[in-house]
Every structure is written in structure tokens, then in C-alpha cells.
Amino acid sequence: MLPTGQTSRILALAGVVALASHLKADVLISETTSGAAAGRDVRATRLTMIKDLKMRVEMHGSGEAVVALYDAAAGEEIDLDSKKQEARIRKFAAIREAAEKAVPEEWVKSSIQPTGERETIAGAACEEYTFTIHVPVVKDGKPTLVMRGKACVAKETSGAEEYRNFVAAVGRTGFVMNYTSNNIVLVSLARAETTLYELLSGVGGIPLRIERNIRFDGGWLAGLLNRSAGSRSNLVTRISTGPLPNEDFSIPAAWESVNK
């Protein structure tokens, strides 16, 4: 039998190890994005940072970086404008309500299926899936936005659990990503993109590669809209875990906050 003091130290150490195994890591995901529409090619780099139930997304392209913060616990999206030193705050609930009026979620139909293919991206093993998403722009479905593509999802890589937890928390709020206006075509695009990430979240991991094509079917308006339809892709180049500064997930001091 071990001495009482030594036993206590071993139990204390075991408790620390058990606690450490449940602590969540901060996650940084680096990826390249590209898209083609209306005869234009757009390329950028996206950085996604996760700290518990907060996310920071930076898009770096040819112009000024676009930065947004997402707080799942507070239910807020915050767009940071460095030129104006202004933070524009929007509530998830308000975004959901506006999107629901324009294009109700019940209109959306989607499916996802495994292909059985596997590959390694950014040092992580992933499994490939195909997906199809239909979003009627108007109730009668003429036209309907159709998104089809493939994605490779890593379920066991570093940061996968933290990514799943954040996406699940946001999903429970009914948040609609990329919502910028009540234009029904743009809302349909936002619905499709949100549904895509919900499908991939349901698979249970980080999407390391996403390739999707977007087109419109049904009615004369679909022909016009297809002039600006196209394709988009994302490819993760690195996933790292380690402490990220708290200030990266907060509105900078002295900036003006505006509720939208």
C-alpha cells in the first residue's frame, strides 16, 4: 500500500490528466478559396479561428481583408470595418427571421452520400461525400437554385471536435450564413451555403475540400440567373491547435459598435 501522501499526489495528478484530456484546444484552419462566375475568377485565402464557442473568419484577397466574428453563446455576428474602426453587430435571431420571410427553410431539400473514396489533405485523412441541395427562389420553384458537389471530411484530425462543437452550437440557433440582403436570389445562395455546412457538420468533422457547382433550373428567369452562376471550391492547407489571443475574438478597444 502507498503512503497516504503519495496516494493523494497520484490521485491529484490523475485528476489533472483527466481534466486536461477534456480541455478544448484553440483551432486555426488555413484554406484557399476560388470561384468562377460571370466570366470572373476570384481567389482568396481564408483563416478560420475557433476558441470555444467563438469564431473569427478572415478573408484575404486582392483588396482589404474582410473580418467577421461569430459568438454562438451570445448569438451574434460582428463585421469588423478597419477603415471606419467600426463593429457592425447583427443578432442571429434577426438574421434568421429576415431569411425566413424571404426564403423559408422548409423549402430547402438536400441529400448527402458517401462515395467510399478517401484521401489525405493537409496531413489529415478524410472521407469523400457527394451532396445535392435544392433551394426554390420562389414558392413554385421557378426558378430553383441547385448546388451539387463533393466534399472530403476529416473526422479524427486535430481540431475536429472543437469545430463540430462550434458548428453544432451555431446550428441550434438557426443562423443563416452569408446573409447580406433580402434579395431572394442572394438569400437562396445563403440558404444553400448554410445547408451545405449543416450537411457536412452532420457527417462529423472538418471539411478539408469542398467543390460545388451552382446553377438555376426552371422558368425563363433561370436562364438569366445562370449567366452569373458558377463554381466555388475550398481547400484546407493547414490545421493547427494552440492558444490564440483572446483579443482576436473581441471588438478592438475604442472602436464604435453599431447594432444593425
FENSULWO-V293600 format. One record per backbone hydrogen bond with DSSP energy under -1.0 kcal/mol. NH is the residue of the N-H (numbers start at 1). CO is the residue of the C=O. Records with the same first field share a line. If there is no record, write none. Layout:
NH = CO + CO
This chain:
7 = 3
8 = 4
9 = 5
10 = 6
11 = 7
12 = 8
13 = 9
14 = 10
15 = 11
16 = 12
17 = 13
18 = 14
19 = 15
20 = 16
21 = 17
22 = 19
27 = 50
28 = 240
29 = 48
30 = 238
31 = 46
32 = 235
33 = 44
34 = 233
35 = 42
36 = 231
37 = 40
40 = 37
42 = 35
44 = 33
45 = 60
46 = 31
47 = 58
48 = 29
49 = 56
50 = 27
51 = 54
54 = 51
55 = 70
56 = 49
57 = 68
58 = 47
59 = 66
60 = 45
66 = 59
68 = 57
69 = 78
70 = 55
71 = 76
72 = 53
75 = 71
76 = 71
77 = 90
78 = 69
79 = 88
80 = 67
81 = 86
85 = 81
86 = 81
87 = 256
88 = 79
89 = 258
90 = 77
92 = 75
95 = 91
96 = 92
97 = 93
98 = 94
99 = 95
100 = 96
101 = 97
102 = 98
103 = 99
107 = 104
108 = 105
109 = 134
111 = 132
113 = 130
115 = 128
119 = 126
121 = 124
124 = 121
126 = 119
127 = 153
128 = 117
129 = 151
130 = 113
131 = 149
132 = 111
133 = 147
134 = 109
135 = 145
137 = 143
141 = 138
144 = 217
145 = 135
146 = 215
147 = 133
148 = 213
149 = 131
150 = 211
151 = 129
152 = 209
153 = 127
154 = 206
160 = 157
163 = 159
164 = 160
165 = 161
166 = 162
167 = 163
168 = 164
169 = 165
170 = 166
171 = 167
172 = 168
173 = 170
174 = 171
175 = 170
187 = 183
188 = 184
189 = 185
190 = 186
191 = 187
192 = 188
193 = 189
194 = 190
195 = 191
196 = 192
197 = 193
198 = 194
199 = 195
200 = 196
201 = 197
202 = 198
203 = 199
204 = 200
206 = 154
208 = 152
209 = 152
210 = 234
211 = 150
212 = 232
213 = 148
214 = 230
215 = 146
217 = 144
224 = 220
225 = 221
226 = 222
227 = 224
228 = 225
231 = 36
232 = 212
233 = 34
234 = 210
235 = 32
236 = 208
237 = 30
238 = 30
240 = 28
242 = 26
248 = 245
249 = 246
250 = 247
255 = 252
256 = 85
258 = 87
260 = 89
